[in-house]
Amino acid sequence: MRGREDEWTGLMRSAMAGDDAAYHRLLKAVTPVLRAAARRGLARAGQPPDQAEDIVQEILLAVHLKRHTWDSEAPFAPWLFAIARNKLIDALRRRGRRVFVNIDDFVETLPGEMPQETASASEVTAQLNTLPQRQRDVLQSIAVDSASIKDTAAKFSMSEGAVRVALHRGLAALTAKLRDH
Amino acid sequence: MDTDQLIRTLAADNTHRAPRVGALLTTGLLVAAPFSILIFATFLGVRPDVMTAMHNPFFDTKFAVTLSLAIPAIIISLHLSRPEALMRGWGWLLLLPVGLLAVAIGSEAMMAPAMPMTMRLVGKNSRWCMLAIPAMSLPLLAGALFGLRHGAPSRPALAGALAGLLSAGLAATLYASHCTDDSPLFVATWYTIATAVVTAIGAAVGSRVLRY
């Protein structure tokens, strides 16, 4: 576990220094751990595990939008697990259950019980459709069509800067909608 | 949208750099301060005998008390804006103004009383104090919450309460320069009630707006 967490901290440092590939790798690496913990939380609350992916995506969005609160001198895992725990509690509470989420659910996840497959989630998709047209177009182009910022800019005759602004605003709006819906 | 697609999208947004919470808290407080100062200048103003009052140690103590509340509250609220932060080990900072007041009350009790105790306690301005401190706090509280919204506190109500404490501490600092009641007994009673009101408002609003 230690080695894994040190690796995460290293990746996050690179990510914050502007290394997008390191950031991508980090998010890929933490997702199975988050997924396993979300499933366990749902199971304990007596909820079907098929909502785990919605929770995972909400955690990832929160991690992304709050990453400036991470202190690069501190280890990454405690910060990540605190956000994940908070989001998991929120999500379970919204589903109307009294919940107990143990931080160990994240820390003690073993590689064998981490589902690797990527899954689709309905909540982000549903909220995506309520965003303003421009933000939705940009998000869909980058997420679904895997277009780069540059290609997206060309496709919608926007500047790259405008695409970046729409992308960030779209992600922030999406997170707010997921939190308040 | 599947999770791999979401991750790709987040990585594409990695170039976006958000400012630190401290920078936004500073901005929020600086934008709010003129509104509080306007309330102060319009309805209160510095007391006319301020030059002589400065020679009274109990007048100066009021500022030590209010600032020893405001500054630790700012520090703790920034600490709590990190998701993994705990209150443990930080709460004692909030005992600073309490300790200062206790010492001041003790030293006043040992001096020959200038006024009977009930008069020192009730003072001439208790109603103003209870009204003016919360009124001047509200703009600052809004500014503080705006800044702290940028953070990720695990306990939004607690973070909101700290926003209330820091704005009440700053507002009370302004108020202290107006008020002619310098007895630590007065400060311990009325400033505390006013601060408690603002802290409760901060906790209530914070529990909604500081969720992330």
Interface residues (C-beta under 8 A of the other chain):
Chain A: A15 G18 D20 A21 Y23 H24 L27 K28 T31 E53 V56 Q57 L60 L61 A62 H64 L65 K66 R67 H68 T69 W70 D71 A74 P78 W79 F81 A82 I83 R85 N86 D90 T118 A119 S120 A121 V124 T125 L128 L139 I142 A143 V144 S146 S148 I149 R164 L167 H168 L171 R179
Chain B: M1 D2 T3 D4 Q5 L6 I7 R8 T9 L10 A11 A12 D13 N14 T15 H16 R17 A18 P19 R20 V21 S81 R82 P83 E84 H150 G151 A152 S154 R211 Y212
